[in-house]
Amino acid sequence: LRLGRQPAGEKDNSNVKHRDHQTAGGAGFTLIELLVVIGIMALIMAVTIPAFTGLGRATGLQTAAFQLNNTLALSRQMAISTRQGVYLVFPDDHAALYNSPHERHVEKAFRAYGVYAERDGYVGEWRMLPTGVILDPEYEKTPGSTVNFFQQGDRCMEDIPFPVADGPEREMFVVGFRADGPFHAGGIIPVDIFLREGWTEYNTESGEFEGWHVYPDTPVVGITIHAVTGQSRVREYDP
């Protein structure tokens, strides 16, 4: 029994506590509801994960093309601004295999490129393509016309120190620029570089290159270097 009036501003919460207790007692999920939610999540993951995997590979290919094309443009600009020949060097399996008995660079075959300047030597570090992307050495650009990346005529082959400026000279595939900007070997025939999703196999201990492979029915990104101007452009080809 309470006598007197309740102080102003003070509320009686006894009934409220009772109602909250009743409401809390009915909250929660049943086992069947949880199993249904888990099943829906598993179905969504099964559908979306393969799509994201393919998206990751495609993104790597586009990133590789962007970086390589940007390096080509910077190499050309360096040739003009420093008044010297500048080459983008691409090791194939032969050049990357045989450097010295104690040092192998087989992992660079079809997957790396470096910038070499006639006076300054190598500029920066060797850059590797993203995992899952290779330089496709034999792409059929048009039906019946296969472009062999490392055999586009003698104009693309130069004796370049490898893998450092004071290393032994190797015959390397290069895309070079003269001091005024054009392709180093002149002419009017463009040079093509093709990037594709794939992988290489090699043995680091023996220095043996075991092969290169491409994923079938996947997009191909080509970079064409105009011989007269030295400028390059990127184009995507259907598989």
Phi and psi in degrees as GROMACS dihedral restraints (atoms count N, CA, C in turn):
[ dihedral_restraints ]
;  ai    aj    ak    al  type     phi  dphi    fc
    3     4     5     6     1  -110.2    20    10
    4     5     6     7     1   134.0    20    10
    6     7     8     9     1  -109.4    20    10
    7     8     9    10     1   147.8    20    10
    9    10    11    12     1    92.4    20    10
   10    11    12    13     1   176.0    20    10
   12    13    14    15     1   -91.1    20    10
   13    14    15    16     1   149.2    20    10
   15    16    17    18     1   -72.4    20    10
   16    17    18    19     1   133.9    20    10
   18    19    20    21     1   -56.7    20    10
   19    20    21    22     1   146.0    20    10
   21    22    23    24     1   -61.6    20    10
   22    23    24    25     1   140.3    20    10
   24    25    26    27     1    83.5    20    10
   25    26    27    28     1    -8.8    20    10
   27    28    29    30     1   -98.8    20    10
   28    29    30    31     1   131.9    20    10
   30    31    32    33     1  -110.9    20    10
   31    32    33    34     1   152.3    20    10
   33    34    35    36     1   -89.4    20    10
   34    35    36    37     1   110.2    20    10
   36    37    38    39     1   -99.9    20    10
   37    38    39    40     1    12.4    20    10
   39    40    41    42     1   -63.4    20    10
   40    41    42    43     1   -43.0    20    10
   42    43    44    45     1   -71.8    20    10
   43    44    45    46     1   -33.2    20    10
   45    46    47    48     1   -64.1    20    10
   46    47    48    49     1   -43.3    20    10
   48    49    50    51     1   -60.6    20    10
   49    50    51    52     1   -38.8    20    10
   51    52    53    54     1   -65.8    20    10
   52    53    54    55     1   -41.1    20    10
   54    55    56    57     1   -68.6    20    10
   55    56    57    58     1   -38.5    20    10
   57    58    59    60     1   -62.0    20    10
   58    59    60    61     1   -39.4    20    10
   60    61    62    63     1   -63.1    20    10
   61    62    63    64     1   -39.3    20    10
   63    64    65    66     1   -68.6    20    10
   64    65    66    67     1   -38.8    20    10
   66    67    68    69     1   -67.7    20    10
   67    68    69    70     1   -43.1    20    10
   69    70    71    72     1   -62.6    20    10
   70    71    72    73     1   -29.1    20    10
   72    73    74    75     1   -67.0    20    10
   73    74    75    76     1   -18.8    20    10
   75    76    77    78     1  -102.3    20    10
   76    77    78    79     1     4.0    20    10
   78    79    80    81     1   -82.3    20    10
   79    80    81    82     1   161.4    20    10
   81    82    83    84     1   119.5    20    10
   82    83    84    85     1   173.6    20    10
   84    85    86    87     1  -116.3    20    10
   85    86    87    88     1   148.7    20    10
   87    88    89    90     1   -83.7    20    10
   88    89    90    91     1   164.5    20    10
   90    91    92    93     1   -61.0    20    10
   91    92    93    94     1   -37.8    20    10
   93    94    95    96     1   -64.8    20    10
   94    95    96    97     1   -42.1    20    10
   96    97    98    99     1   -62.7    20    10
   97    98    99   100     1   -41.9    20    10
   99   100   101   102     1   -62.8    20    10
  100   101   102   103     1   -42.0    20    10
  102   103   104   105     1   -63.8    20    10
  103   104   105   106     1   -37.3    20    10
  105   106   107   108     1   -64.6    20    10
  106   107   108   109     1   -44.4    20    10
  108   109   110   111     1   -62.7    20    10
  109   110   111   112     1   -44.3    20    10
  111   112   113   114     1   -62.1    20    10
  112   113   114   115     1   -40.3    20    10
  114   115   116   117     1   -63.7    20    10
  115   116   117   118     1   -40.3    20    10
  117   118   119   120     1   -65.1    20    10
  118   119   120   121     1   -42.9    20    10
  120   121   122   123     1   -62.8    20    10
  121   122   123   124     1   -40.7    20    10
  123   124   125   126     1   -63.4    20    10
  124   125   126   127     1   -38.9    20    10
  126   127   128   129     1   -65.5    20    10
  127   128   129   130     1   -42.5    20    10
  129   130   131   132     1   -62.3    20    10
  130   131   132   133     1   -43.3    20    10
  132   133   134   135     1   -64.2    20    10
  133   134   135   136     1   -39.5    20    10
  135   136   137   138     1   -63.8    20    10
  136   137   138   139     1   -31.5    20    10
  138   139   140   141     1   -83.1    20    10
  139   140   141   142     1   -38.5    20    10
  141   142   143   144     1   -88.5    20    10
  142   143   144   145     1   -30.5    20    10
  144   145   146   147     1   -60.3    20    10
  145   146   147   148     1   -47.1    20    10
  147   148   149   150     1   -59.0    20    10
  148   149   150   151     1   -36.1    20    10
  150   151   152   153     1   -64.9    20    10
  151   152   153   154     1   -42.2    20    10
  153   154   155   156     1   -68.2    20    10
  154   155   156   157     1   -32.0    20    10
  156   157   158   159     1   -63.6    20    10
  157   158   159   160     1   -47.4    20    10
  159   160   161   162     1   -63.3    20    10
  160   161   162   163     1   -36.9    20    10
  162   163   164   165     1   -63.6    20    10
  163   164   165   166     1   -38.4    20    10
  165   166   167   168     1   -63.6    20    10
  166   167   168   169     1   -41.5    20    10
  168   169   170   171     1   -64.8    20    10
  169   170   171   172     1   -44.2    20    10
  171   172   173   174     1   -63.0    20    10
  172   173   174   175     1   -39.5    20    10
  174   175   176   177     1   -63.8    20    10
  175   176   177   178     1   -39.7    20    10
  177   178   179   180     1   -62.4    20    10
  178   179   180   181     1   -39.2    20    10
  180   181   182   183     1   -65.7    20    10
  181   182   183   184     1   -44.7    20    10
  183   184   185   186     1   -65.9    20    10
  184   185   186   187     1   -39.6    20    10
  186   187   188   189     1   -62.8    20    10
  187   188   189   190     1   -43.4    20    10
  189   190   191   192     1   -61.3    20    10
  190   191   192   193     1   -43.9    20    10
  192   193   194   195     1   -64.3    20    10
  193   194   195   196     1   -41.6    20    10
  195   196   197   198     1   -63.4    20    10
  196   197   198   199     1   -46.4    20    10
  198   199   200   201     1   -65.4    20    10
  199   200   201   202     1   -42.4    20    10
  201   202   203   204     1   -66.7    20    10
  202   203   204   205     1   -44.5    20    10
  204   205   206   207     1   -64.2    20    10
  205   206   207   208     1   -37.0    20    10
  207   208   209   210     1   -65.9    20    10
  208   209   210   211     1   -39.3    20    10
  210   211   212   213     1   -65.7    20    10
  211   212   213   214     1   -37.5    20    10
  213   214   215   216     1   -60.8    20    10
  214   215   216   217     1   -45.4    20    10
  216   217   218   219     1   -64.5    20    10
  217   218   219   220     1   -41.4    20    10
  219   220   221   222     1   -67.6    20    10
  220   221   222   223     1   -36.1    20    10
  222   223   224   225     1   -65.4    20    10
  223   224   225   226     1   -42.8    20    10
  225   226   227   228     1   -62.1    20    10
  226   227   228   229     1   -43.6    20    10
  228   229   230   231     1   -64.5    20    10
  229   230   231   232     1   -37.2    20    10
  231   232   233   234     1   -65.2    20    10
  232   233   234   235     1   -39.9    20    10
  234   235   236   237     1   -60.5    20    10
  235   236   237   238     1   -40.6    20    10
  237   238   239   240     1   -71.5    20    10
  238   239   240   241     1   -45.1    20    10
  240   241   242   243     1   -74.3    20    10
  241   242   243   244     1   -30.6    20    10
  243   244   245   246     1  -101.8    20    10
  244   245   246   247     1    -1.9    20    10
  246   247   248   249     1    55.4    20    10
  247   248   249   250     1    52.8    20    10
  249   250   251   252     1  -150.1    20    10
  250   251   252   253     1   158.9    20    10
  252   253   254   255     1   -70.7    20    10
  253   254   255   256     1   135.4    20    10
  255   256   257   258     1  -128.6    20    10
  256   257   258   259     1   134.5    20    10
  258   259   260   261     1  -124.5    20    10
  259   260   261   262     1   138.8    20    10
  261   262   263   264     1   -96.4    20    10
  262   263   264   265     1   118.2    20    10
  264   265   266   267     1  -103.0    20    10
  265   266   267   268     1   132.6    20    10
  267   268   269   270     1  -124.4    20    10
  268   269   270   271     1   108.2    20    10
  270   271   272   273     1   -73.1    20    10
  271   272   273   274     1   135.9    20    10
  273   274   275   276     1   -97.8    20    10
  274   275   276   277     1  -171.8    20    10
  276   277   278   279     1   -67.3    20    10
  277   278   279   280     1   -31.2    20    10
  279   280   281   282     1   -74.7    20    10
  280   281   282   283     1   -46.6    20    10
  282   283   284   285     1   -66.3    20    10
  283   284   285   286     1   -36.5    20    10
  285   286   287   288     1   -78.2    20    10
  286   287   288   289     1   -20.7    20    10
  288   289   290   291     1   -78.7    20    10
  289   290   291   292     1   -47.5    20    10
  291   292   293   294     1  -107.3    20    10
  292   293   294   295     1    96.4    20    10
  294   295   296   297     1  -115.2    20    10
  295   296   297   298     1   -55.6    20    10
  297   298   299   300     1  -156.5    20    10
  298   299   300   301     1   163.3    20    10
  300   301   302   303     1   -62.1    20    10
  301   302   303   304     1   -21.2    20    10
  303   304   305   306     1  -111.1    20    10
  304   305   306   307     1    -2.9    20    10
  306   307   308   309     1  -138.1    20    10
  307   308   309   310     1   118.2    20    10
  309   310   311   312     1  -114.7    20    10
  310   311   312   313     1   148.6    20    10
  312   313   314   315     1  -131.4    20    10
  313   314   315   316     1    37.7    20    10
  315   316   317   318     1   -63.9    20    10
  316   317   318   319     1   -25.1    20    10
  318   319   320   321     1   -68.8    20    10
  319   320   321   322     1   -14.3    20    10
  321   322   323   324     1   -83.0    20    10
  322   323   324   325     1   -15.9    20    10
  324   325   326   327     1   -61.6    20    10
  325   326   327   328     1   122.8    20    10
  327   328   329   330     1    64.7    20    10
  328   329   330   331     1     7.1    20    10
  330   331   332   333     1  -134.5    20    10
  331   332   333   334     1     3.2    20    10
  333   334   335   336     1  -139.7    20    10
  334   335   336   337     1   160.4    20    10
  336   337   338   339     1  -152.3    20    10
  337   338   339   340     1   151.2    20    10
  339   340   341   342     1  -138.1    20    10
  340   341   342   343     1   159.4    20    10
  342   343   344   345     1  -105.2    20    10
  343   344   345   346     1   123.5    20    10
  345   346   347   348     1  -121.7    20    10
  346   347   348   349     1   126.7    20    10
  348   349   350   351     1  -108.4    20    10
  349   350   351   352     1   143.1    20    10
  351   352   353   354     1   -59.1    20    10
  352   353   354   355     1   -39.9    20    10
  354   355   356   357     1   -93.7    20    10
  355   356   357   358     1   -36.0    20    10
  357   358   359   360     1   -96.4    20    10
  358   359   360   361     1    -5.8    20    10
  360   361   362   363     1    73.7    20    10
  361   362   363   364     1  -153.6    20    10
  363   364   365   366     1   -71.5    20    10
  364   365   366   367     1   134.9    20    10
  366   367   368   369     1  -106.6    20    10
  367   368   369   370     1   112.3    20    10
  369   370   371   372     1    77.7    20    10
  370   371   372   373     1  -171.4    20    10
  372   373   374   375     1   -91.8    20    10
  373   374   375   376     1   159.6    20    10
  375   376   377   378     1   -62.7    20    10
  376   377   378   379     1   140.2    20    10
  378   379   380   381     1  -111.2    20    10
  379   380   381   382     1   128.5    20    10
  381   382   383   384     1   -94.0    20    10
  382   383   384   385     1   143.6    20    10
  384   385   386   387     1   -69.1    20    10
  385   386   387   388     1   156.0    20    10
  387   388   389   390     1   -58.3    20    10
  388   389   390   391     1   151.8    20    10
  390   391   392   393     1   -57.0    20    10
  391   392   393   394     1   132.4    20    10
  393   394   395   396     1    93.0    20    10
  394   395   396   397     1     4.2    20    10
  396   397   398   399     1  -127.2    20    10
  397   398   399   400     1   134.8    20    10
  399   400   401   402     1  -133.7    20    10
  400   401   402   403     1   164.7    20    10
  402   403   404   405     1   -81.6    20    10
  403   404   405   406     1   114.0    20    10
  405   406   407   408     1   -76.5    20    10
  406   407   408   409     1   112.6    20    10
  408   409   410   411     1   -77.3    20    10
  409   410   411   412     1   -15.7    20    10
  411   412   413   414     1  -140.8    20    10
  412   413   414   415     1    88.6    20    10
  414   415   416   417     1  -112.3    20    10
  415   416   417   418     1   133.2    20    10
  417   418   419   420     1   -83.9    20    10
  418   419   420   421     1    90.0    20    10
  420   421   422   423     1   -61.7    20    10
  421   422   423   424     1   -44.0    20    10
  423   424   425   426     1  -131.1    20    10
  424   425   426   427     1   155.6    20    10
  426   427   428   429     1   -52.8    20    10
  427   428   429   430     1   122.3    20    10
  429   430   431   432     1    82.7    20    10
  430   431   432   433     1     2.3    20    10
  432   433   434   435     1  -126.9    20    10
  433   434   435   436     1    97.7    20    10
  435   436   437   438     1   -94.6    20    10
  436   437   438   439     1   129.7    20    10
  438   439   440   441     1   -96.7    20    10
  439   440   441   442     1   112.7    20    10
  441   442   443   444     1   -87.2    20    10
  442   443   444   445     1   112.2    20    10
  444   445   446   447     1   -54.5    20    10
  445   446   447   448     1   -42.0    20    10
  447   448   449   450     1   -96.0    20    10
  448   449   450   451     1    11.5    20    10
  450   451   452   453     1  -136.7    20    10
  451   452   453   454     1    46.9    20    10
  453   454   455   456     1   -92.3    20    10
  454   455   456   457     1    47.1    20    10
  456   457   458   459     1    87.3    20    10
  457   458   459   460     1   161.8    20    10
  459   460   461   462     1   -64.0    20    10
  460   461   462   463     1   -20.3    20    10
  462   463   464   465     1   -65.8    20    10
  463   464   465   466     1   -14.8    20    10
  465   466   467   468     1  -101.7    20    10
  466   467   468   469     1     0.6    20    10
  468   469   470   471     1  -109.6    20    10
  469   470   471   472     1   130.5    20    10
  471   472   473   474     1  -140.0    20    10
  472   473   474   475     1   151.7    20    10
  474   475   476   477     1   -81.9    20    10
  475   476   477   478     1   111.2    20    10
  477   478   479   480     1  -125.8    20    10
  478   479   480   481     1   136.4    20    10
  480   481   482   483     1   -59.3    20    10
  481   482   483   484     1   139.1    20    10
  483   484   485   486     1  -144.6    20    10
  484   485   486   487     1   136.2    20    10
  486   487   488   489     1   -95.8    20    10
  487   488   489   490     1     2.0    20    10
  489   490   491   492     1  -124.3    20    10
  490   491   492   493     1   170.8    20    10
  492   493   494   495     1   -61.7    20    10
  493   494   495   496     1   -31.1    20    10
  495   496   497   498     1  -102.1    20    10
  496   497   498   499     1    17.6    20    10
  498   499   500   501     1   -81.0    20    10
  499   500   501   502     1   174.7    20    10
  501   502   503   504     1   -67.7    20    10
  502   503   504   505     1   145.4    20    10
  504   505   506   507     1   -76.7    20    10
  505   506   507   508     1   136.2    20    10
  507   508   509   510     1  -128.5    20    10
  508   509   510   511     1   151.3    20    10
  510   511   512   513     1   -77.5    20    10
  511   512   513   514     1   113.5    20    10
  513   514   515   516     1  -120.1    20    10
  514   515   516   517     1   151.0    20    10
  516   517   518   519     1   -79.4    20    10
  517   518   519   520     1   127.9    20    10
  519   520   521   522     1  -134.9    20    10
  520   521   522   523     1   152.6    20    10
  522   523   524   525     1  -114.6    20    10
  523   524   525   526     1   105.9    20    10
  525   526   527   528     1  -110.4    20    10
  526   527   528   529     1   158.9    20    10
  528   529   530   531     1  -129.8    20    10
  529   530   531   532     1   136.0    20    10
  531   532   533   534     1   -78.3    20    10
  532   533   534   535     1   172.1    20    10
  534   535   536   537     1   -64.8    20    10
  535   536   537   538     1   -20.0    20    10
  537   538   539   540     1   -99.5    20    10
  538   539   540   541     1     4.1    20    10
  540   541   542   543     1   110.1    20    10
  541   542   543   544     1   -30.7    20    10
  543   544   545   546     1   -69.8    20    10
  544   545   546   547     1   173.0    20    10
  546   547   548   549     1   -59.4    20    10
  547   548   549   550     1   139.1    20    10
  549   550   551   552     1   -62.7    20    10
  550   551   552   553     1   -29.5    20    10
  552   553   554   555     1   -95.6    20    10
  553   554   555   556     1     2.4    20    10
  555   556   557   558     1    71.5    20    10
  556   557   558   559     1  -158.2    20    10
  558   559   560   561     1    84.7    20    10
  559   560   561   562     1  -176.2    20    10
  561   562   563   564     1  -123.0    20    10
  562   563   564   565     1    -6.0    20    10
  564   565   566   567     1   -81.2    20    10
  565   566   567   568     1   125.8    20    10
  567   568   569   570     1   -70.7    20    10
  568   569   570   571     1   162.9    20    10
  570   571   572   573     1  -111.8    20    10
  571   572   573   574     1   134.6    20    10
  573   574   575   576     1  -111.9    20    10
  574   575   576   577     1   137.3    20    10
  576   577   578   579     1  -123.1    20    10
  577   578   579   580     1   131.2    20    10
  579   580   581   582     1  -120.1    20    10
  580   581   582   583     1   133.2    20    10
  582   583   584   585     1  -112.3    20    10
  583   584   585   586     1   141.3    20    10
  585   586   587   588     1  -150.4    20    10
  586   587   588   589     1   157.6    20    10
  588   589   590   591     1   -74.1    20    10
  589   590   591   592     1   126.1    20    10
  591   592   593   594     1  -179.8    20    10
  592   593   594   595     1  -166.8    20    10
  594   595   596   597     1  -155.5    20    10
  595   596   597   598     1   162.2    20    10
  597   598   599   600     1  -118.2    20    10
  598   599   600   601     1   156.1    20    10
  600   601   602   603     1  -124.4    20    10
  601   602   603   604     1   133.1    20    10
  603   604   605   606     1  -157.3    20    10
  604   605   606   607     1   163.1    20    10
  606   607   608   609     1  -114.7    20    10
  607   608   609   610     1   111.4    20    10
  609   610   611   612     1   -69.5    20    10
  610   611   612   613     1   -26.2    20    10
  612   613   614   615     1   -75.9    20    10
  613   614   615   616     1   -46.7    20    10
  615   616   617   618     1   -88.1    20    10
  616   617   618   619     1   -17.1    20    10
  618   619   620   621     1    76.4    20    10
  619   620   621   622     1    19.0    20    10
  621   622   623   624     1   -93.6    20    10
  622   623   624   625     1   131.9    20    10
  624   625   626   627     1   -90.0    20    10
  625   626   627   628     1   124.3    20    10
  627   628   629   630     1  -102.4    20    10
  628   629   630   631     1    -4.2    20    10
  630   631   632   633     1   136.7    20    10
  631   632   633   634     1   166.6    20    10
  633   634   635   636     1  -126.1    20    10
  634   635   636   637     1   152.5    20    10
  636   637   638   639     1  -142.1    20    10
  637   638   639   640     1   148.7    20    10
  639   640   641   642     1  -123.2    20    10
  640   641   642   643     1   150.2    20    10
  642   643   644   645     1   -76.2    20    10
  643   644   645   646     1   130.2    20    10
  645   646   647   648     1   -71.5    20    10
  646   647   648   649     1   153.9    20    10
  648   649   650   651     1    56.2    20    10
  649   650   651   652     1    41.0    20    10
  651   652   653   654     1  -121.6    20    10
  652   653   654   655     1   154.1    20    10
  654   655   656   657     1   -60.7    20    10
  655   656   657   658     1   153.6    20    10
  657   658   659   660     1  -123.3    20    10
  658   659   660   661     1   132.8    20    10
  660   661   662   663     1  -108.7    20    10
  661   662   663   664     1   123.7    20    10
  663   664   665   666     1  -109.9    20    10
  664   665   666   667     1   142.9    20    10
  666   667   668   669     1  -118.6    20    10
  667   668   669   670     1   118.8    20    10
  669   670   671   672     1  -105.4    20    10
  670   671   672   673     1   126.8    20    10
  672   673   674   675     1  -104.0    20    10
  673   674   675   676     1   119.2    20    10
  675   676   677   678     1   -71.9    20    10
  676   677   678   679     1   125.7    20    10
  678   679   680   681     1   -68.4    20    10
  679   680   681   682     1   -34.3    20    10
  681   682   683   684     1   -78.2    20    10
  682   683   684   685     1   -44.0    20    10
  684   685   686   687     1   -94.7    20    10
  685   686   687   688     1   -24.0    20    10
  687   688   689   690     1    80.9    20    10
  688   689   690   691     1    -1.2    20    10
  690   691   692   693     1   -80.5    20    10
  691   692   693   694     1   152.7    20    10
  693   694   695   696     1  -124.7    20    10
  694   695   696   697     1   155.6    20    10
  696   697   698   699     1  -141.2    20    10
  697   698   699   700     1   153.6    20    10
  699   700   701   702     1  -108.1    20    10
  700   701   702   703     1   139.2    20    10
  702   703   704   705     1  -142.4    20    10
  703   704   705   706     1   140.1    20    10
  705   706   707   708     1   -99.9    20    10
  706   707   708   709     1   132.6    20    10
  708   709   710   711     1  -108.1    20    10
  709   710   711   712     1   143.6    20    10
  711   712   713   714     1   -71.7    20    10
  712   713   714   715     1   148.4    20    10
